[in-house]
Amino acid sequence: MGKRPSRSLYTAILMSLFDKDCQLCPRLSTHLENVRKNYPGYHARPVPSFGKEKPKLLIVGLAPGMHGANATGRPFTGDYAGILLYKTLFDFGLSSQPLSTHVKDDLRLSNCRITNAVRCLPPENKPTGDEIKTCNPYLQDELKRILPGGVILTLGHIAHNAVVNALQLKQGAFPFGHNCLHDLPGNRWLLNSYHCSRYNTQTRRLTEDMFTAVFTKAVRLMNVTA
């Protein structure tokens, strides 16, 4: 691909809101270009966040899945990982339906928003440290939207670390652990869960009961200052 954008352009982009044509990561841009050639009907671009503009609950995943959000253009939609997530959101009254298959399926979120630490599909679902860092200002923007008393729910260790970095906090003070809760500055909470990936759910590292327990805690916290 072409050259990395100039420093002034780079700064301007990071100071703006989500850019659907972002090409700040050469490896990811090249990968998406190849995906568009092989799957011309796929979204295959940076995936925007989905849900309420100012949520009480912000869910942060890792990155779009190849045949999920990368295909549909909506986080966790059409993806195996979304099966448990959207069902759980529906069970807790945070989603209008229990299954998300397409961006035009009329699903709506209530008091909730979903985003990713990295907005573009990475090869083998493994973003580099530099790619996570480059995308971090977009996550910073998402974190500013959360209402007072809100909860940030991170799905997996990488998402957790990205949030801690975005908040400019020390990683050692906020260790990741499933269903682990951290009190954040600014009247907010950070809650961790194992990622609801196919591997984690099929190996039962993450069960439906375990995921339900996480959301029970999140909703209780949300309702404290509702």
Secondary structure, DSSP 8 states (H G I E B T S, - for coil): ------HHHHHHHHHSS--TT----HHHHHHHHHHHHH-TTS--S----EE-SS-SEEEEES---TTTHHHHSSTTTTSHHHHHHHHHHHHTTSBSSS----TTS---BSSEEEEESSSS--GGG---HHHHHHHHHHHHHHHTT--TT-EEEEESHHHHHHHHHHTT--GGGS---TT-EEEETTTEEEEEE----HHHHHTTSS-HHHHHHHHHHHHHHHHHT-
